[in-house]
Structure formats: C-alpha cells, structure tokens
Amino acid sequence: MAKGNRKRLPLSIILVIGAALLGLLVEYTVHPMHNLYDLTQDNYNHYLPCRKLPETAEVERLLTEHADTVEQIRQVHPGSTNIEMRTDVCPDHADVVIWYASHDDRLVIEAILGGYTFYGVPARWRNY
C-alpha cells in the first residue's frame, strides 16, 4: 500500500475509544457507578484492595475486645441487625459487614460507631 493511501480512523472513533478507556479508568479507581448504586440501595462499600485491609487476627481481636459494641449493634433491631467478620474476598485479611433492615437502623449504628468503620476496621454496610 502506498504511503499516502493508508486509511485512518475517524477522529470521532478515536475520541469515543479514548472516552471509554478514561471512563473505565475512573470507575476502576474511584467507583462512581458502584457508589451511585450503593446509594440507591442505602449501602456503603469501602472498595479497598486486600493489601489495605487489616489481618484477620487483628479484626478478630477487635471484635472480641469490643464485644459490648457488637452486642449493642445487634440489639438495635434484634434479629435484623448484625456485624460479622468477613474473609471471603481476602483469606489473610478481613473487614466487617454490618447488616441492617432500615435506614433508621443504619443511622443508629452509625451513631454507635461514630462513622463507617469498626474501631478502624473497614466496613461494608448492607441494607437487606
């Protein structure tokens, strides 16, 4: 093929591909679509990689050390609120999952914990 006869991609296709790649990068790093979905479900996720989660033994220690707080969370709405350690994603590291049945339950649990973590342990919040 002669040098001057090469076919070039139209600028619009290049821009669309670039925008798609940029969108994927943004979603991978800051999770805006995941966060929007979580918001609609009254959930919260930390989206931390395994290497940023505490080791399992540390989470177990904190849950045991603060058993009174764990029980206080369970008593917000007995049978419908709970907190549990999870290692399903990262075998040597853990986070906690906090379950609740209503937004009001969530507000009470947030007040008990003073935020979205359990004594520094990242938490995933689930409204079911």
N, C-alpha and C positions, 0 to 999 in steps of 0.2 A: 504494500500500500504506500502510496506516495506521501511524503511528509505533510503536504497541505490538505490531504483528503481524509485525515483522521476525524472520526465522529467524536464530538464532545457531549458530555452530559449537559442538559439544560441547567441553567443556574437555579431554577425553581426546584429541581430534583435534588441538587446538591444542598440547598437550603433546608428542604424537608428532611433529608437524611441527617444533616447536622443538628436540626432541632430535635429530632427523635433521639439521637445519641445524647444530646445535652439533657433532655427530659429523663432518660434512663439514669444518667449520672446523678442528677438531682434527687430522683426517687431513691436511688441506692444509698445516698449519703444522708439525706435529711428526712426522707419518708413522708412527703406532704400528702400523698394519696392515702397511705396507710393511716396517717394521723387523722385525716378527714373521715375515713371510715370509722376509726375508733371513736371519734367524737360523736358520730351519729348513733353509735351503739352504747354510749356512756362508758367506754372502756379507756384504758391507758396502757401503753406499752413503752418500755424503755429502749427497745431496739439496740441493745448493747451486744457486741460480739462476746463470745465465750471468754476471751482473754481479759475482758474488763469486768467480769463477774467475780465475786469472792469465791474462795474454795469452799467445797461442800462442808467441811468440818467447821469452818467459821460460821456459816449460816446455821448449822445445827446448834452450835454453841449459843448464838444469839437468840434463837428460838427458845432454847431451854432457859437461858438466863432471863428472858423476858416472857416467861410463861404466863405471867399475870396479864400482860398486854394481849397475848394471843387469846386468852380466855375472855378478856374484855371485848375483843373484836367478835368472837363467836357469840357473845351474849347481846350484841347489837340487835340481832334478829335471829334468835336461836333456830338452828336448822337451815337457815338461809344465808348466813354469813360465815366465812371461814378464811383461814390463812394457812397455806401449806408450802413447804419447800418443794421446788421442782428441779430435777436434774435431767429431764427428758431431752433437752437440747444439748447440754454440755455435761458429759459424765463426771468430770472432776471439779466442775464449778456449778454454782447454783444461784437461783434467785427465788423469790417467793411470789405466789399467786394469791391474790386476795379476791374472794368471791362475795358478791352481794346481790340482793334481789331488787333493789330500787336505788334511785338517785339519792333519796334521803338517807338510806343506809350508808351509801358511799360518803356522803358529807360527814356523817357521824364518825366513820372510820378514819377519814382524813383528819378530823379534829383530834382523834385519839393519837394518831401517829405524828401529827404536825407536818404532814406533807405526803409525798408519794413513795417514800422508801420506808423500810422497816429497820430502824436503827442503822441506816447506811446501806442496807441490802436493797438493791434494785427490785422493784415490784412490778408485776403485771396485774392490772386491775380488770376484773371481769364482771360485767353485769349480765346475769343469766335469766 
